[in-house]
Amino acid sequence: MTPHGEGKPNGPSEPRSGRWSDLDRPPLNAAGLRRGLVRAGGLWTQVDVVQRTGSTNSDLVARAAGGPLEEGVVLVAEEQTAARGRLDRRWTAPARSGLFFSVLLRPAEVPVARWGWLPLLTGVAVATGLSRAAGVDTALKWPNDLLVTVGGEERKAGGILAERAGDDGVVIGVGINVSLRADELPVPTAGSLVLAGAVSTDRDPLLRGVLRSLEDWYGRWRAAGGDPGPSGLQETYAAGCATLGRVVRAELPGDRELVGEAVAVDGDGRLVLATGEGVQEPVGAGDIVHLRAR
C-alpha cells in the first residue's frame, strides 16, 4: 500500500531478511492470491499484501477517504502492530501466524438500516470458508467472534470489526489465529486453527476459501436487498451461533448489565435475551459473556 507508506506489497519472489525465519509460516503468495480471486464480474477487484502495518482497517478506511476507491479492495498484512478489536481493544500476533485482512464493501442497493448484518454475514462466511478449507468445526459468538474447540473448551480464534468508510462504504476487518502455538497465546481463552486440529494451516488456500465464501454470502444478501430472511443469512447465523440457548451476561453501554437466556437473533441482527422477569429484550451492542449452557 505504497500511496500512504504503511507497507510495501510483497510477492513470492521479494527478497526480505527474515521472511523465511519460521519455516512453518511461509509468506503469502500475493500474485497467486490475485490470480485466484480477481476476475471479471467478481466482487474482488484488488488484492494487496503488505509485510507489516499498524491496522489494515485503519489503512483501508484512510485509503477510501483519500479518493475514489472501488468496491472489492482487499488489504492483507503479514503482521499487524496496532490491530484493533471491538471497543478499541488492542491485540498482536506473531508475523505470518494468522490471517489479518480488511475488505471494502459498498452495498449501495441495501438500506443502511440493514448494514448492521454485515459483521454477522462475515462471521457466517468465515466459518463456512474455514470449515471447508481447514476442516475445523467453528461456531459464532454474537456478534463478532469465531470460536473453535481446543481440549474440549471453547476458545476464541478470530474476530471481526466493521467500520464505516464515508457515506457509502464499509470496511470489514478479520483476524484469524491460524498457526498460533500454545505458548504464543495472548490469553488462556484464545485458540487457533492448529490447536483445534486443522487439516491444513496453509494460509493461501484458507484466505481464498474465506474470501470466496464472503463473496457468495454478500452476493446473496445484496440480491435480497439486505433482507436476512430470504437470503438465508438469519437462519444460517442462528444455526451456527454458540450464544443461542445459553444464559449470558450482556455488558451494555452506560455500565449497564443484563442477564438472560439468549433466545434469538432478530431481523435487525440484535441478540434477544429472555430475562428472569419474563421480558424479551433485544441487545444491539455490548459485550456478551457466556455463563452456562441451557
C-alpha positions in Angstrom: 0.0 0.0 0.0 2.6 2.5 -1.2 0.4 5.6 -1.6 0.3 6.1 2.2 3.6 4.5 3.0 2.2 1.9 5.5 3.8 -1.0 3.8 5.0 -2.4 0.5 3.0 -5.0 -1.4 5.0 -8.2 -1.5 5.1 -11.0 -4.0 6.5 -14.5 -3.8 10.0 -13.5 -5.0 10.5 -10.4 -3.0 13.8 -10.7 -1.0 13.4 -9.7 2.6 15.6 -10.5 5.5 13.9 -12.9 7.9 10.8 -13.6 5.9 11.6 -17.4 6.0 12.8 -17.3 9.6 9.9 -19.6 10.6 9.6 -22.3 8.0 6.2 -23.4 9.4 4.9 -19.9 8.5 5.8 -19.2 4.8 4.7 -15.8 3.4 1.5 -15.4 1.4 1.8 -15.6 -2.4 0.3 -12.2 -3.4 0.4 -12.9 -7.1 -1.2 -16.3 -6.7 -4.0 -14.7 -4.5 -4.7 -12.1 -7.2 -4.9 -14.8 -9.9 -7.3 -16.9 -7.8 -9.6 -14.1 -6.6 -9.6 -11.1 -9.0 -11.8 -11.9 -12.0 -14.1 -10.0 -14.4 -17.6 -9.6 -12.9 -16.4 -10.8 -9.4 -16.5 -8.9 -6.2 -12.8 -8.8 -5.5 -11.1 -6.1 -7.6 -7.7 -5.7 -6.0 -5.6 -7.7 -3.5 -2.7 -6.1 -1.8 -0.4 -7.8 0.7 1.9 -5.8 2.9 4.6 -7.2 5.2 3.8 -5.1 8.2 1.3 -2.3 9.2 -0.5 -1.0 12.2 -4.0 -1.9 11.2 -5.4 -3.0 7.9 -8.8 -1.5 8.8 -7.3 1.9 9.6 -5.3 1.8 6.4 -8.2 0.9 4.2 -10.6 3.5 5.8 -7.9 6.1 5.1 -7.5 5.0 1.5 -11.2 5.2 1.0 -11.2 8.7 2.4 -8.3 9.8 0.3 -10.0 9.4 -3.1 -12.3 7.2 -5.2 -11.7 3.5 -4.3 -13.9 0.8 -5.9 -15.6 -1.9 -4.0 -13.8 -5.1 -3.5 -10.4 -4.0 -2.5 -8.7 -6.5 -0.1 -5.8 -5.5 2.1 -3.8 -8.2 3.8 -1.0 -7.8 6.3 1.6 -10.5 7.3 1.9 -8.7 10.6 -0.2 -6.0 12.4 1.3 -3.9 15.2 -1.8 -2.0 16.2 -4.7 -4.2 15.4 -8.0 -3.3 16.9 -11.0 -5.3 18.0 -14.3 -4.1 19.2 -14.3 -1.3 21.9 -10.8 -0.3 20.6 -9.2 -3.3 22.2 -5.6 -4.0 21.0 -4.1 -7.3 20.1 -1.0 -8.5 18.4 0.2 -11.9 17.0 3.5 -13.2 15.5 4.2 -12.4 11.9 2.5 -14.8 9.5 0.8 -16.7 12.3 -2.7 -15.8 11.1 -4.9 -14.1 8.5 -5.2 -10.4 9.1 -7.1 -8.6 6.4 -9.7 -6.0 5.6 -12.2 -5.6 2.7 -14.0 -2.6 1.3 -17.7 -3.1 0.5 -20.2 -0.6 -0.9 -23.7 -2.2 -0.6 -25.5 0.7 -2.4 -28.7 -1.2 -3.1 -29.1 -2.2 0.6 -30.8 0.2 3.0 -28.4 1.5 5.6 -30.6 0.2 8.4 -29.6 -3.4 7.3 -25.9 -2.8 7.2 -25.7 -4.0 10.7 -25.9 -7.5 9.3 -22.5 -7.2 7.6 -20.4 -8.3 10.6 -22.7 -11.3 11.2 -22.7 -12.1 7.5 -18.9 -12.0 7.6 -18.9 -14.4 10.5 -21.0 -16.9 8.6 -18.8 -16.6 5.6 -15.6 -17.0 7.6 -16.9 -20.0 9.5 -18.2 -21.6 6.3 -14.9 -21.0 4.4 -12.7 -22.3 7.2 -14.9 -25.4 7.7 -14.3 -26.3 4.0 -10.6 -25.3 3.7 -9.3 -26.2 7.2 -11.7 -29.0 8.2 -12.3 -27.3 11.6 -15.7 -27.1 13.3 -16.3 -23.4 14.1 -19.0 -21.6 16.0 -20.0 -17.9 16.2 -20.3 -15.9 19.4 -22.6 -13.0 18.9 -21.8 -10.5 17.5 -18.4 -11.0 16.0 -16.2 -13.8 17.5 -15.1 -17.0 15.9 -14.9 -19.9 18.3 -13.1 -23.3 18.0 -12.8 -26.2 20.4 -9.5 -26.9 22.0 -9.2 -29.6 24.6 -13.0 -29.7 25.0 -13.2 -26.0 25.7 -14.5 -23.1 23.5 -11.7 -20.8 22.6 -11.7 -17.5 20.6 -9.7 -17.9 17.3 -10.9 -14.9 15.4 -12.8 -11.6 15.4 -14.5 -9.2 13.1 -14.6 -5.4 13.1 -16.8 -3.3 10.8 -16.2 0.5 10.3 -18.0 3.0 8.1 -15.9 4.4 5.2 -17.6 7.6 4.1 -21.3 7.7 3.3 -21.5 4.6 1.1 -18.8 2.2 2.2 -18.0 -0.2 5.0 -14.6 -1.7 5.8 -14.7 -5.1 7.4 -11.6 -6.4 9.2 -11.0 -10.0 10.0 -8.3 -11.5 12.2 -7.9 -15.3 12.5 -5.3 -17.2 14.5 -4.0 -19.9 12.2 -0.8 -21.4 13.4 -0.5 -19.8 16.9 1.1 -22.3 19.3 0.0 -22.8 22.9 3.0 -20.9 24.3 2.1 -17.9 22.0 -1.5 -17.5 23.1 -2.1 -13.9 24.4 -4.7 -15.1 26.9 -5.7 -18.6 28.1 -9.1 -18.3 26.4 -7.6 -17.8 23.0 -7.2 -20.6 20.4 -6.1 -21.2 16.9 -6.9 -23.4 13.9 -3.8 -25.6 14.5 -4.7 -26.1 18.2 -8.2 -27.1 17.1 -6.8 -29.8 14.8 -7.0 -28.1 11.4 -6.1 -30.4 8.5 -4.4 -27.5 6.8 -2.7 -24.3 8.0 -1.6 -23.2 4.6 -2.8 -19.6 4.6 -3.1 -19.1 0.9 -6.0 -21.6 0.3 -7.5 -20.6 3.7 -7.7 -17.0 2.6 -9.0 -17.8 -0.8 -11.7 -20.0 0.7 -12.8 -17.4 3.2 -12.9 -14.6 0.6 -14.9 -16.8 -1.9 -17.3 -17.6 0.8 -17.7 -13.9 1.7 -18.3 -13.1 -2.0 -21.0 -15.8 -2.1 -22.8 -14.7 1.1 -22.5 -11.0 0.3 -24.0 -11.6 -3.2 -27.0 -13.5 -1.7 -27.6 -10.8 0.9 -27.3 -7.9 -1.6 -29.6 -9.6 -4.1 -32.2 -9.9 -1.4 -31.9 -6.2 -0.6 -30.2 -6.9 2.6 -33.1 -8.9 4.0 -31.6 -11.6 6.2 -34.7 -13.9 5.8 -34.9 -14.6 2.0 -31.1 -14.5 1.7 -30.9 -17.4 4.3 -28.5 -15.4 6.4 -30.6 -15.1 9.6 -31.3 -18.9 9.7 -27.7 -19.9 8.9 -26.3 -17.5 11.5 -28.7 -18.8 14.2 -27.7 -22.4 13.3 -24.0 -21.7 13.9 -24.4 -19.3 16.8 -23.0 -20.8 20.1 -24.6 -17.9 22.1 -28.1 -19.0 21.4 -29.6 -21.3 24.1 -27.1 -20.0 26.7 -27.5 -17.9 29.8 -25.4 -14.9 29.1 -24.5 -11.6 30.7 -24.7 -8.6 28.4 -22.4 -5.7 29.4 -24.1 -2.7 27.9 -23.1 0.8 27.2 -23.5 3.1 30.2 -22.2 0.5 32.6 -25.5 -1.5 32.5 -25.7 -5.2 32.7 -28.4 -7.6 31.6 -28.6 -11.4 32.4 -30.8 -13.7 30.5 -31.1 -16.6 28.1 -30.2 -15.8 24.5 -33.2 -17.0 22.6 -33.0 -15.5 19.1 -31.2 -13.2 16.7 -33.9 -10.8 15.4 -34.4 -9.3 11.9 -32.1 -6.4 12.8 -29.3 -8.7 13.9 -29.8 -8.0 17.6 -29.5 -10.7 20.2 -32.8 -11.2 22.1 -32.5 -12.1 25.8 -35.3 -13.6 27.8 -34.8 -12.2 31.4 -35.9 -13.6 34.7 -38.7 -11.1 34.7 -40.2 -12.8 31.7 -39.3 -9.9 29.4 -37.6 -10.4 26.0 -35.1 -7.6 25.4 -33.1 -7.1 22.2 -29.4 -6.1 22.6 -27.9 -4.3 19.7 -24.4 -3.5 21.1 -22.4 -4.7 24.0 -20.1 -7.4 25.3 -21.6 -10.9 25.8 -20.3 -13.3 28.4 -21.3 -16.9 28.1 -22.3 -18.1 31.6 -23.7 -21.6 31.1 -25.4 -23.9 28.7 -29.2 -24.4 28.9 
